[in-house]
Amino acid sequence: MWETHKLYMSNSKIKGEITELKVLGILLSELRNENYDIYRPIIDIKGIDLIIRKLINDKSYFLELQIKSRSSEAEYPYRFAGLKVEERDNYYFVFYTEINIKDNTEEKMWLVPSTEIKSVGFQNKTGKNKGKYNINNCQEKCIEYEVEMNKLSEKIDKIFEKLSKDSMI
């Protein structure tokens, strides 16, 4: 049985799915409010892993999240590559990494607006990811977007505040 588990854990798609469920779990436990709904697309074909809807003054606002993960087994655990970027005010990337330091796992997470990916990363000019973006060192490049695991909902609340204020202009 353990060998089967190891096989599954070596698959990057499964690791990504586990991270998506982890972020979903964090949000579900923190956003305990009748003003929120969280949706998960059946198939990720548009680069959206979670959709959060918040009702503010009888108006619905939506936040779309693309979740990307890396693990301590990765050669470069702070590199996020091959990012398709559509710049929208309500579209954010959640970058998550686990680093194993002397048998202690450290988790890091960043919540980066799609409108800022171009400023923290670079666009591939050639190769299979031509036109897509890479962030080689999210730990340094995304520092202003770092989020503590138990503060994700606070950041999301602030985003919704901004979205609702911007729509009143």
Secondary structure, 3 states (H helix, E strand, C coil): CHHHHHHHHCCHHHHHHHHHHHHHHHHHHHCCCCCEEEECCCCCCCCCCEEEEEEECCEEEEEEEEEEEECCCCCCCCCEEEECCCCCCCEEEEEEEEEEECCEEEEEEEEEEHHHHHHHCEECCCCCCCCCEEECCHHHHCHHHEECHHHHHHHHHHHHHHHHHHHCC
